[in-house]
Amino acid sequence: MWEKIRSTIPIRFLKQFAGWLLFFAVTRSIFLFYNFSDLHNAGFGETVLAYFNALYVDVAVCCYILVVPFLLHVLMYFWKS
C-alpha cells in the first residue's frame, strides 16, 4: 500500500503545480482583458512578455502553496499507524 502511495505522490504534486500555474495564467488573462483600454500604448509583444516575466513569481508562489501538502505527505510517510 505504501509503495503505491509513494509512487503517486510526485504525479499528484506535478498536477497540482500545473493547475496552479494554469490558474495564475487565467487570472492574468482576465486582468489584462479587463484593463485592455489601459494597454493601448503597450504592444502585443510587451503584453505577451508579461506572462514570461511573471513566471518566476508564479513558480515561487506555487512552491509556497505546495510546501504544506508536501510536509503533510512526508509526515504521513514517517508516521505509519
RAGI-V204320 format. One record per backbone hydrogen bond with DSSP energy under -0.5 kcal/mol. CO is the residue of the C=O (numbers start at 1). NH is the residue of the N-H. Records with the same first field share a line. If there is no record, write none. Layout:
CO: NH, NH
This chain:
1: 5
2: 6
3: 7
4: 8
5: 9
6: 10
8: 12
9: 13
10: 14
11: 15
12: 16
13: 17
14: 18
15: 19
16: 20
17: 21
18: 22
19: 23
20: 24
21: 25
22: 26
23: 27
24: 28
25: 29
26: 30
27: 31
28: 32
29: 33
30: 34
31: 35
33: 36
35: 38
36: 39
37: 40
43: 47
44: 48
45: 49
46: 50
47: 50, 51
48: 51, 52
49: 53
50: 54
52: 55
54: 58
55: 59
56: 60
57: 61
58: 62
59: 63
60: 64
61: 65
62: 66
63: 67
65: 68, 69
66: 70
67: 71
68: 72
69: 73
70: 74
71: 75
72: 76
73: 77
74: 78
75: 79
78: 80
79: 81
